[in-house]
Amino acid sequence: MEISVMTKGHPLWDKTISFAQNCSWKAGPYLAEKMRNNEFYENERVIVATKNNTPVGYCTFTLKDELPKDLEYSPFIGFMFVDEKYRGKRISEKMIAAALDHALSNGYKTVYIMSGETGLYEKYGFEKIGDFETVHGSVDQLFQKRLAY
């Protein structure tokens, strides 16, 4: 299993767009569109897990996620997805580790995740801060992880 931290122009960029566009998760096509339009800031990244050069999972490292702009939490790991055939192989953990390494190398001391999942991110050292209304009108949990230097 390979983990790549990418920006546009990376050899796996277009393959990841196709994978996200056609995955079983409804948010996949939204990420694919963001990637096609390169809607990322300078330090933001797409992280992809591949097996034999074929994407099997992805996530993002971005400054903002689905919280209203007046809430100043930043940065976020988002769009976490692993293909059903590859779940249970610690791929999410490897992608999170790559995102946290990227955060550390850019001077961040805390990283956040918005999620409806319970019990997934806690096992990777994230703690729940609370429930927050998203820009979509739904309510999700906000998790944080403080990074050690």
N, C-alpha and C positions, 0 to 999 in steps of 0.2 A: 504494500500500500504506500503510495506516494502522496505527500501533502505539498501543494504549491500555493504560494501567496502571490497573487497576480494583479496586474493592471492591464489595461488594453494593450494589445500587441504581444502579449504572452502566447506561446504556441498552443496553450489549452483554452484560450479565451473563447474562440468560436465554438469549440466542442462543449464548453460549459454552458454557453448560451443555448445551444440545441438541447442539452440535457435538462436545463432548467425549464425551457419552453415545454418540453414533453413529459415532465415528471408528474407524479400522481398528486402533488400538493398544489392547491389553488394559487398560492403565492409565487410558484415557479415562473409562470409567464410574466409576472410583474418584474421579477428580478431580471429575466431575459431581456425585457424591454429596457430596463435601466442600463444593462450592460451594452446592448446595441447602441444606445444613445450616449454611452460613456458618462453617465450622470453620477460621477464620483469626484470628490475633492482630492487634493494632492496626496494626503496620507491615508486615504481610504483604500481598501483592498477587497478583492474577492478571493476566498480561499477555497480550493477544490481538492477533494480526495480522489485519486485515480487508482485504478487497477489495470495493469497492462495498457496504460495511456488512455483509458476510457473513464470519464467521470462517473463516480458512484455516490458523491455527496458534495455539498458546498455550504458555505456560510459567508457572511460579510463582516468586515470591520469598518464601521462608519461613525461619523461624528454624531448623527442623530438617528433616531428610530421613529417609532409610532407615537411618541409622546408629544403633547402640544409644545410649541416653540418656547413658551414662557417658562417651562421647566428646564433647568440648566444641566441636566445629567448628560454626560458625554465622556468617552465614546461608547459605542455599542457593538456587541456581536449580534448579528441578526441573520435572518433567512436561513436558519439551521435546518438542513434537510439531508437525510441519508436514504438512499434507495432501499426499499423494503428487503430486498435480497441480501443486503449487506449490514443490516441492523444487528446489534449485539456483538459487534467486532471492535468496539471502542473507537470507531471512526470519528464520532462527535468529539470525543476526548482529544484526539489528535488534532482536529481542526481548531478546537478551542485553544489548545496549547500553542498552535501556530499564531492564532490571533493575539493571545496574551504576550507572546514573544515580540510581535510587531508593536503592540501597545507599549511594552517596556522600552523598546528601542526608540520610540518616539516620545519618551518622557512621561507617559501617563502613569498615574498611581492607582487608579480605580477604573474598572471596566464594568459595564452594565449589560444586562440582557432583559428584554421584555418577552414574556412567555405565558401561555396558558397551561404549560406542563407543570406537573407537581412531581418532585422527586428526581428529576433529571439533572438539573443544574446544581442542586445542592451537593450531589456526589462529586462535583468538580470544584467544590470550595466556594460556590456562590451562596450568598445569604439573601433571603427575601427581605426587601425594604417595605413593601406594601402593595396594595392594589391601586392601579391608576387607570383613569379613563384615557383611551387612545384617541388619536385624531380620527379614527374610524367610528367612534361612538361606542366601542366595546370596552370592556374592562379586562386588563391583563395584569399579571404580577410583574413587579420590577425587582430584579435580582442585581446584586453587586458583588464584585470580588476586588478586594484591595490587593495590590501587587507588591511583592517584597522586592526590595532593592539589594 
